[in-house]
Amino acid sequence: MVVCFILGLGSLVSWNSMLTIGDYYYILFPNYHPARVLTLAYQPFAFGTTAILTYYEAKINTRLRNLSGYILFFASTFMVLVLDLATSGKGGLGHYIGICLLSACFGLADGQVQGGMVGDLSFMCPEFIQSFLAGLAASGALISILRMLTKVAFEKSHNGLRKGAILFLAISTFVEFLCIILYAIYFPKLPIVKYYRAKAALEGSKTVSADLAAAGIQSTTNDQAENKHDEKEQERLSNKQLFLQNVDYAVDLFLIYVVTLSIFPGFLYENTGSHQLGTWYPVVLIATYNVTDFIARYLPLVKWLKLESRKTLLIAVISRFLLIPAFYFTAKYADQGWMIFLVSFLGLTNGHLTGPEQNALGNFLVMCLIAGIFAGVVLDWLWIIGKGSF
């Protein structure tokens, strides 16, 4: 479970680090809308990669998919660090284009890892999935808290923002390297992992042979395995049937992230005005969202808080669209306290409605989630139309 938590952390820690040091990028690239542009560079590649890999899921080596994703995360994060050191922390179009390209690489890695890991862990015990998803959610909260600590530590020093950013990138690079070692060497040799993968191979899975080979186990190829495979194939729903039976969950995830990403992070960085918190304001807003989102992931574990009715869940998801006018009027007329409260509500509803029980469909729901994120990122640009900065 600890390993799964770290692997979940590594699936988003690099991207969350780039978002959380957005205040640094707004100093370097004040006219280029970094929070919006970097997210827009990231999401199409995450969505496209996930869609392609979902279509070819049954033919893909899951182990190679996940490993290549973590390696790409590591290499891209390291290159962001190298790029900042090579340019001595100076802005400029060349530096910005390089950051955008590396952001696209993060998207490619995300598309490989999230769906692949959910699929990899889905045939094991539920605690593995829960730990992985907790790591995903915790990455934003942990990075935000660390960002606030580094801001305090370096605030009065020369180039304090840059020092904090470099520290973030170094930590992220280390976490991604740790994920490579854990997934490639340690995880496949755990006895419980060997057991579940051998069981999956016996039941006809075509995507675990490389995992079993890495653990020193020969995949079962006898007649009994073939017979069980045929029986499973007859019972198993087609991908299309599976999707249609759970289309409401897919729509829920899509709409949840349409709303969330149309506000976070671009609106919070650029459209909330100046307040008493000064340069701390966007950092506090981002941290508030990440922490409340993380807390809310565990709310469904409280029985009376869990939304079990599909119809009630859909109504709750659609009602979140009221947050868009709420953020508009809060930014225009209210003070920072109301904005922090509203961001807390955004994070709580995002984490609670996403819910751990809705990830059983693996690649399909991850693809719908990323599609919603992509749509939200595009809609986020509507906030700045007509403001003279678009």
N, C-alpha and C positions, 0 to 999 in steps of 0.2 A: 504493500500500500504506500509505503514511503517512496519507493522507486516510481510508482505511478504518479504520485503527487509531483515529484521533481520533473518527470516527463511532461506533465501538464503545464507546469511552470515554464519549462523550456519552449512550449508551443507558442507562448505569447509574450515572454519576458522581453525579447528583443524589440518587438513592435511597441509594447507598452513603454519601454525605455525611450524610444524615439518620440512617442506622443508626450511623455511626461517632461521631456526637456524642450518642449515646444517654446517655452519662454526664451530659451537660448537661441533657438532658430528664428524667433521673431526679432531678436536683436541683429542676427546676421543677415536675414532676408526680410526686412520689414515690408517690402512691397510685393512679395510673392505668395502671400497667404499659405505659409507652410503647413499649418494644421489641416487645411482643406486639400491642398495639392498633394501632399504626401499620402494622405488617406486615399485620395482618388487614384494615385499611382499604384497603391497597394491592392485595393479591392478587386479591380477587374482581373488581375492575375490570380488572386486567390479564388475567385469565383470560377474563372475559366479552367484552372487546373483541377478544382474539385469536380466540376461538371464532367470533364473528360475522364477523370479517374473513376467517377461514379459509374459512367457508362461501361467502362472496361474492367470493372471491379473484379469480376470472377476470373479474369485472365492475368491479373497483376500480382507480382511478387510483393506481398505486404511488407515483409521485412526490408526489402530493398527500397520500397517506397518511403517507409518511415525513416530509414537510415539516411537516404539521400536528402530528405527534408531537413533533418537535424544538422547534417553537414552543411547544407546551404544556409541555414540559419546562422551557424557558427561562422562560415566564411563571410557572409554579408555583414554581420555585426562587426567582425574584425576589420573589414574594409571601411565601414563607417568611421571607426576609430582611426584607422590609418589615414583616411582622407582628411579628417580634422587636423591630425598632426602634420600632415604634408602641407596643408594650406595655412598652418599656424593660426587656426581659428578665425580666418578672414572670410568674409562673404564673397559674393561674386556669382555670376551666372554659371560658370564652370563647376564650382563647388555645389551649387544648387542642383544642377542637372545630375551630377554624380549621386547626390543624396536621393534624388527621385528614382534613379535607376536601381539603387540598392533597396529602396522601398518596394519597388516592383519585385525584386528578388525575394524579399520577405513574403510577398504575396504568393509567389511560386512555392516557397517552403511551407507556408501555412496550408495551402491547398493539398499538399502531400501529407502533412503530419496530422492535422486534426481529424479528417475523415478516416485516414489510415489507422490511427491509434484507437479511435472509437470502434472501428471494425475489428481491430486486433484484440481489444479487450472485451468485446461484446459477448464472446462465447466463454469467457471466464466468469469468475464470481462477481456479483454486482458491486462489491466493495472496491474492486479495481477501477471500474468506470467512475464511481463516485469520487475516488481519490484523484483520478486524472482530471475530472471536471472541477474539483476543488482547487487543483493546481492552476487550471486555466483562470478561474476567478481570482485566486489569490495573487496571481502575477501582477495584476493592476493595483491591488491594495498594497502589497509589499513594496512595489516600486514607488508608489505615491508617498508612502510613509518614509521610505529611504530618501526620496527627493526632498521632502521637507527637512529632514535631518541634515542633508548636505547643503541645503540652502542656508540653514542656520549656521553651519560650520564655515561656509565659504563666503557668506554674504558681505563681510567687511574686507575680504582679501582682494588683491588685484586679480582680475579675470575670474572672479568667483563662479559665475555662471558656467564658464568653460571648464573649470576644474571639476565642478559637479557633473557636467555632461560627460567628461572623459572617465570619471569614476563609474558612472552609470554604464557606459559602453564596455568598460573593462569587466565589470561584474556580469553583464549580460553575456559577454564572450565566454567567460569562465563557465557560466551555467549551461550554455549550449555545448561546450566541450564535454562537460560532465554528462549531459544527456546522451551524447554519442557513445561514451564509454559504457554507461549504464545499459543502454538499449542493445548495443552490439555485443557486449561481453557478459555482463552480470545478469541481466533480466532473463535471457533465454535459458540460463543454467539453473534457475530456481526450480526446485522440485514441483511446486504447485503449477508453475507455468508449463513445465514439461508434461505434466498430467493432462492439463486442459488442451494443449496442442495435439498430443497424441490422440485424445478423445475426439477432437475435431477432425483429425485426419481419418480416423476410423469411421466417422459418420459421413465422409465423402468430401470434406473441404479440400479444395485444390490450391488454397493460398497459404498453407502453413508448412509445406514441404521444406522450404528454405529455413524456416525457424527450427524445425525438427533436426535438420542436418547440422545447424549451428550448435545445437545442444547435444549432438552425438547420438541422435535417435534415428533409426531407419523408419521411413514412412511405410505404413502397412499397405501392401499391394495384393494380398491374397483374395481368394474368392469370397470369403466372408465379408471383407471390407467392400468388395464390389457389390455384393448383394445389398448390404446396408446402404450403400450409396444410391442404388437404384430405388430402394424404398423411400429414402429421404427425398430424392428428386421428385417422386410421385406426390409426396405430401407437401413439398415446399411450394409456397405461393410464388408466382412470377413477380419480378420487380414491379411490373405495372400494377398488378393486383394489390401488392403490398402498399404501394404508394397511394392508390385510390382509396383503400380502406383507411388510410391515415392522413388523408389530404388536409383535414382540418388542423392537425398538428403542424403540417408543413406551412399552411397559410398563417397560423398563429406565429410561428417563428419568423416568417418573412415580415409580417406586419410589426412585430415587436421591434425588430432591428431597423425597419424603415423609420419608425419614430425616433428611436434612440440615436441613430447615426445622423439624422437630420439636425440633431441638436449637439451631440457630443462627437468630436471635440471642437469643431470649427466655430459654432455659435458661442461656446463658452470662452474661447480665446479672443474672438473678434467683435462680438455684438453685445457684450454685457456692460460696456462703459467703464469708467474709472470710479473707484470708490476708496474708502478709507484704508482698505488693505493694500492698496497700491500694487506693487509687483507680485505680492503674495496672492492677489485675488484669483487669477486663473489657476495657480498651483493648488489653492484650497478647493476650488470648484472641481478640478480633476480628481483630487484626492477624495473629496466627498462622494463623487459618483462611484469611484472604484471600490471604496470601503463599503458603502451601502449595497452595491451590487454583490460583493463577496458575502456579506452577512445574509442577504436575501436568498442566496443559493441554498441555505440551510433551513429556511422557513418552511418549505414543504415537509420537512421531517416532523414538524409539529402538526399532529393529526388534524386539529380543528382549523388550521390555517391552510391546509392543502386543498387545492381546487380539483375535485375529482370529476365534476361534471364538464363534459366537453363544451356544452353550450354556454355555461357560465364562464369558462375560460375564454372562449371566443369573444363574448360580450366585454369581458375585462380588457382583452387585448385591443379591441376596436375603440373602447373608451379612452385609451391612452392618447388617441389623436387630439384630445382636448388639451394635452400638454403643449402643443405647438402654439395656439393662441395664448396660453397661460405664460409661456416663456417670453413671447413677444411683449405682452403688456407688463410683465414683471421687469423686463430689461428697460422698458421705456419709462415706467412710472414708480417702481418700487425700489427699496434700498437693497444692500447686499445680503441682509439677513433673510429676506424673502427669497432671494435667488438661491442661496445656500439650501434653504428648506425645499425649494422646488427641485433642485438637483438631487437632493436626498431622495425625494419621491421618485424621480426618474430612475435612479439606481436601484431602489427597493423593488419597484415594479418590474424592471428589466430582469433582475436576478430571480425574483419569485415566480414570474410567469414563464421564464425559460424552463425552469424546473428540471431536476435530474431524471425524472421518470420519462421525459419526452425524448431521450436520446437513444432509445432502443433501435431506431431505424438507421443509426450510423450515418453512412454517406448521404442518404437522401435528406435527412434533416440538417446535416451540416451544410449541404449544398443550398437548401432553402434559407438557412440562417445567413450564409454569406451573400446570397442574392439580396436578402433584405438589407444587409449592411451596405452593399453596393448601391442599391436604390436610395437608401438614406443619405449616403455620401453625396450622391448627385443632387438630391433635393436640398442638401445643406447650402448649396451655392445660391439658392433663391433668396436667402437672408440678405445678401449683399448687392442684389440687383438694384440699381438706382441710387446707390450710395456713393458713386463717384470713384469707387476703388475696384471695380470689376473690369 
